[in-house]
Amino acid sequence: REIHVHYVLLIHCNTNRLQSAKRDLWEK
């Protein structure tokens, strides 16, 4: 279970990064 939770958190962080990158592109 611990590994699964870590995997989900990792994906969540990556998703946030992608959203942030899209915002930067749109703002520019």
mmCIF file of the N, C-alpha and C atoms, coordinates in Angstrom:
data_MODEL
# 
_entry.id   MODEL 
# 
loop_
_atom_site.group_PDB 
_atom_site.id 
_atom_site.type_symbol 
_atom_site.label_atom_id 
_atom_site.label_alt_id 
_atom_site.label_comp_id 
_atom_site.label_asym_id 
_atom_site.label_entity_id 
_atom_site.label_seq_id 
_atom_site.pdbx_PDB_ins_code 
_atom_site.Cartn_x 
_atom_site.Cartn_y 
_atom_site.Cartn_z 
_atom_site.occupancy 
_atom_site.B_iso_or_equiv 
_atom_site.pdbx_formal_charge 
_atom_site.auth_seq_id 
_atom_site.auth_comp_id 
_atom_site.auth_asym_id 
_atom_site.auth_atom_id 
_atom_site.pdbx_PDB_model_num 
ATOM 1  N N  . ARG A 1 1  ? 0.839  -1.202 0.000   1.00 0.00 ? 1  ARG A N  1 
ATOM 2  C CA . ARG A 1 1  ? 0.000  0.000  0.000   1.00 0.00 ? 1  ARG A CA 1 
ATOM 3  C C  . ARG A 1 1  ? 0.873  1.249  0.000   1.00 0.00 ? 1  ARG A C  1 
ATOM 4  N N  . GLU A 1 2  ? 1.927  1.247  0.783   1.00 0.00 ? 2  GLU A N  1 
ATOM 5  C CA . GLU A 1 2  ? 2.799  2.429  0.863   1.00 0.00 ? 2  GLU A CA 1 
ATOM 6  C C  . GLU A 1 2  ? 3.326  2.807  -0.524  1.00 0.00 ? 2  GLU A C  1 
ATOM 7  N N  . ILE A 1 3  ? 3.748  1.791  -1.275  1.00 0.00 ? 3  ILE A N  1 
ATOM 8  C CA . ILE A 1 3  ? 4.279  2.064  -2.617  1.00 0.00 ? 3  ILE A CA 1 
ATOM 9  C C  . ILE A 1 3  ? 3.182  2.667  -3.496  1.00 0.00 ? 3  ILE A C  1 
ATOM 10 N N  . HIS A 1 4  ? 1.965  2.121  -3.383  1.00 0.00 ? 4  HIS A N  1 
ATOM 11 C CA . HIS A 1 4  ? 0.854  2.612  -4.198  1.00 0.00 ? 4  HIS A CA 1 
ATOM 12 C C  . HIS A 1 4  ? 0.576  4.083  -3.878  1.00 0.00 ? 4  HIS A C  1 
ATOM 13 N N  . VAL A 1 5  ? 0.552  4.414  -2.604  1.00 0.00 ? 5  VAL A N  1 
ATOM 14 C CA . VAL A 1 5  ? 0.295  5.802  -2.193  1.00 0.00 ? 5  VAL A CA 1 
ATOM 15 C C  . VAL A 1 5  ? 1.379  6.721  -2.736  1.00 0.00 ? 5  VAL A C  1 
ATOM 16 N N  . HIS A 1 6  ? 2.632  6.283  -2.631  1.00 0.00 ? 6  HIS A N  1 
ATOM 17 C CA . HIS A 1 6  ? 3.749  7.099  -3.116  1.00 0.00 ? 6  HIS A CA 1 
ATOM 18 C C  . HIS A 1 6  ? 3.596  7.325  -4.621  1.00 0.00 ? 6  HIS A C  1 
ATOM 19 N N  . TYR A 1 7  ? 3.178  6.279  -5.345  1.00 0.00 ? 7  TYR A N  1 
ATOM 20 C CA . TYR A 1 7  ? 3.005  6.368  -6.791  1.00 0.00 ? 7  TYR A CA 1 
ATOM 21 C C  . TYR A 1 7  ? 1.924  7.389  -7.135  1.00 0.00 ? 7  TYR A C  1 
ATOM 22 N N  . VAL A 1 8  ? 0.812  7.355  -6.390  1.00 0.00 ? 8  VAL A N  1 
ATOM 23 C CA . VAL A 1 8  ? -0.290 8.292  -6.635  1.00 0.00 ? 8  VAL A CA 1 
ATOM 24 C C  . VAL A 1 8  ? 0.168  9.722  -6.368  1.00 0.00 ? 8  VAL A C  1 
ATOM 25 N N  . LEU A 1 9  ? 0.898  9.924  -5.267  1.00 0.00 ? 9  LEU A N  1 
ATOM 26 C CA . LEU A 1 9  ? 1.380  11.271 -4.939  1.00 0.00 ? 9  LEU A CA 1 
ATOM 27 C C  . LEU A 1 9  ? 2.312  11.765 -6.038  1.00 0.00 ? 9  LEU A C  1 
ATOM 28 N N  . LEU A 1 10 ? 3.142  10.877 -6.560  1.00 0.00 ? 10 LEU A N  1 
ATOM 29 C CA . LEU A 1 10 ? 4.087  11.263 -7.605  1.00 0.00 ? 10 LEU A CA 1 
ATOM 30 C C  . LEU A 1 10 ? 3.328  11.747 -8.843  1.00 0.00 ? 10 LEU A C  1 
ATOM 31 N N  . ILE A 1 11 ? 2.304  10.997 -9.231  1.00 0.00 ? 11 ILE A N  1 
ATOM 32 C CA . ILE A 1 11 ? 1.498  11.384 -10.397 1.00 0.00 ? 11 ILE A CA 1 
ATOM 33 C C  . ILE A 1 11 ? 0.810  12.718 -10.128 1.00 0.00 ? 11 ILE A C  1 
ATOM 34 N N  . HIS A 1 12 ? 0.297  12.874 -8.916  1.00 0.00 ? 12 HIS A N  1 
ATOM 35 C CA . HIS A 1 12 ? -0.402 14.114 -8.555  1.00 0.00 ? 12 HIS A CA 1 
ATOM 36 C C  . HIS A 1 12 ? 0.537  15.308 -8.702  1.00 0.00 ? 12 HIS A C  1 
ATOM 37 N N  . CYS A 1 13 ? 1.766  15.159 -8.233  1.00 0.00 ? 13 CYS A N  1 
ATOM 38 C CA . CYS A 1 13 ? 2.746  16.258 -8.324  1.00 0.00 ? 13 CYS A CA 1 
ATOM 39 C C  . CYS A 1 13 ? 3.045  16.566 -9.788  1.00 0.00 ? 13 CYS A C  1 
ATOM 40 N N  . ASN A 1 14 ? 3.218  15.509 -10.591 1.00 0.00 ? 14 ASN A N  1 
ATOM 41 C CA . ASN A 1 14 ? 3.525  15.720 -12.009 1.00 0.00 ? 14 ASN A CA 1 
ATOM 42 C C  . ASN A 1 14 ? 2.371  16.429 -12.704 1.00 0.00 ? 14 ASN A C  1 
ATOM 43 N N  . THR A 1 15 ? 1.136  16.072 -12.318 1.00 0.00 ? 15 THR A N  1 
ATOM 44 C CA . THR A 1 15 ? -0.039 16.701 -12.932 1.00 0.00 ? 15 THR A CA 1 
ATOM 45 C C  . THR A 1 15 ? -0.047 18.185 -12.605 1.00 0.00 ? 15 THR A C  1 
ATOM 46 N N  . ASN A 1 16 ? 0.270  18.517 -11.363 1.00 0.00 ? 16 ASN A N  1 
ATOM 47 C CA . ASN A 1 16 ? 0.294  19.929 -10.956 1.00 0.00 ? 16 ASN A CA 1 
ATOM 48 C C  . ASN A 1 16 ? 1.342  20.678 -11.763 1.00 0.00 ? 16 ASN A C  1 
ATOM 49 N N  . ARG A 1 17 ? 2.475  20.038 -12.003 1.00 0.00 ? 17 ARG A N  1 
ATOM 50 C CA . ARG A 1 17 ? 3.543  20.697 -12.769 1.00 0.00 ? 17 ARG A CA 1 
ATOM 51 C C  . ARG A 1 17 ? 3.070  20.983 -14.186 1.00 0.00 ? 17 ARG A C  1 
ATOM 52 N N  . LEU A 1 18 ? 2.379  20.008 -14.781 1.00 0.00 ? 18 LEU A N  1 
ATOM 53 C CA . LEU A 1 18 ? 1.897  20.199 -16.147 1.00 0.00 ? 18 LEU A CA 1 
ATOM 54 C C  . LEU A 1 18 ? 0.907  21.354 -16.199 1.00 0.00 ? 18 LEU A C  1 
ATOM 55 N N  . GLN A 1 19 ? 0.001  21.420 -15.226 1.00 0.00 ? 19 GLN A N  1 
ATOM 56 C CA . GLN A 1 19 ? -0.982 22.507 -15.191 1.00 0.00 ? 19 GLN A CA 1 
ATOM 57 C C  . GLN A 1 19 ? -0.265 23.843 -15.041 1.00 0.00 ? 19 GLN A C  1 
ATOM 58 N N  . SER A 1 20 ? 0.745  23.893 -14.190 1.00 0.00 ? 20 SER A N  1 
ATOM 59 C CA . SER A 1 20 ? 1.494  25.141 -13.979 1.00 0.00 ? 20 SER A CA 1 
ATOM 60 C C  . SER A 1 20 ? 2.183  25.546 -15.281 1.00 0.00 ? 20 SER A C  1 
ATOM 61 N N  . ALA A 1 21 ? 2.749  24.578 -15.984 1.00 0.00 ? 21 ALA A N  1 
ATOM 62 C CA . ALA A 1 21 ? 3.445  24.868 -17.236 1.00 0.00 ? 21 ALA A CA 1 
ATOM 63 C C  . ALA A 1 21 ? 2.457  25.425 -18.255 1.00 0.00 ? 21 ALA A C  1 
ATOM 64 N N  . LYS A 1 22 ? 1.258  24.842 -18.309 1.00 0.00 ? 22 LYS A N  1 
ATOM 65 C CA . LYS A 1 22 ? 0.248  25.327 -19.256 1.00 0.00 ? 22 LYS A CA 1 
ATOM 66 C C  . LYS A 1 22 ? -0.126 26.762 -18.914 1.00 0.00 ? 22 LYS A C  1 
ATOM 67 N N  . ARG A 1 23 ? -0.258 27.057 -17.625 1.00 0.00 ? 23 ARG A N  1 
ATOM 68 C CA . ARG A 1 23 ? -0.613 28.421 -17.216 1.00 0.00 ? 23 ARG A CA 1 
ATOM 69 C C  . ARG A 1 23 ? 0.458  29.391 -17.693 1.00 0.00 ? 23 ARG A C  1 
ATOM 70 N N  . ASP A 1 24 ? 1.716  29.017 -17.515 1.00 0.00 ? 24 ASP A N  1 
ATOM 71 C CA . ASP A 1 24 ? 2.817  29.903 -17.933 1.00 0.00 ? 24 ASP A CA 1 
ATOM 72 C C  . ASP A 1 24 ? 2.728  30.163 -19.439 1.00 0.00 ? 24 ASP A C  1 
ATOM 73 N N  . LEU A 1 25 ? 2.447  29.104 -20.209 1.00 0.00 ? 25 LEU A N  1 
ATOM 74 C CA . LEU A 1 25 ? 2.368  29.267 -21.662 1.00 0.00 ? 25 LEU A CA 1 
ATOM 75 C C  . LEU A 1 25 ? 1.209  30.186 -22.029 1.00 0.00 ? 25 LEU A C  1 
ATOM 76 N N  . TRP A 1 26 ? 0.060  29.984 -21.376 1.00 0.00 ? 26 TRP A N  1 
ATOM 77 C CA . TRP A 1 26 ? -1.109 30.815 -21.692 1.00 0.00 ? 26 TRP A CA 1 
ATOM 78 C C  . TRP A 1 26 ? -0.858 32.264 -21.287 1.00 0.00 ? 26 TRP A C  1 
ATOM 79 N N  . GLU A 1 27 ? -0.242 32.458 -20.118 1.00 0.00 ? 27 GLU A N  1 
ATOM 80 C CA . GLU A 1 27 ? 0.011  33.825 -19.654 1.00 0.00 ? 27 GLU A CA 1 
ATOM 81 C C  . GLU A 1 27 ? 0.954  34.550 -20.605 1.00 0.00 ? 27 GLU A C  1 
ATOM 82 N N  . LYS A 1 28 ? 1.956  33.833 -21.109 1.00 0.00 ? 28 LYS A N  1 
ATOM 83 C CA . LYS A 1 28 ? 2.911  34.449 -22.032 1.00 0.00 ? 28 LYS A CA 1 
ATOM 84 C C  . LYS A 1 28 ? 2.238  34.672 -23.391 1.00 0.00 ? 28 LYS A C  1 
# 
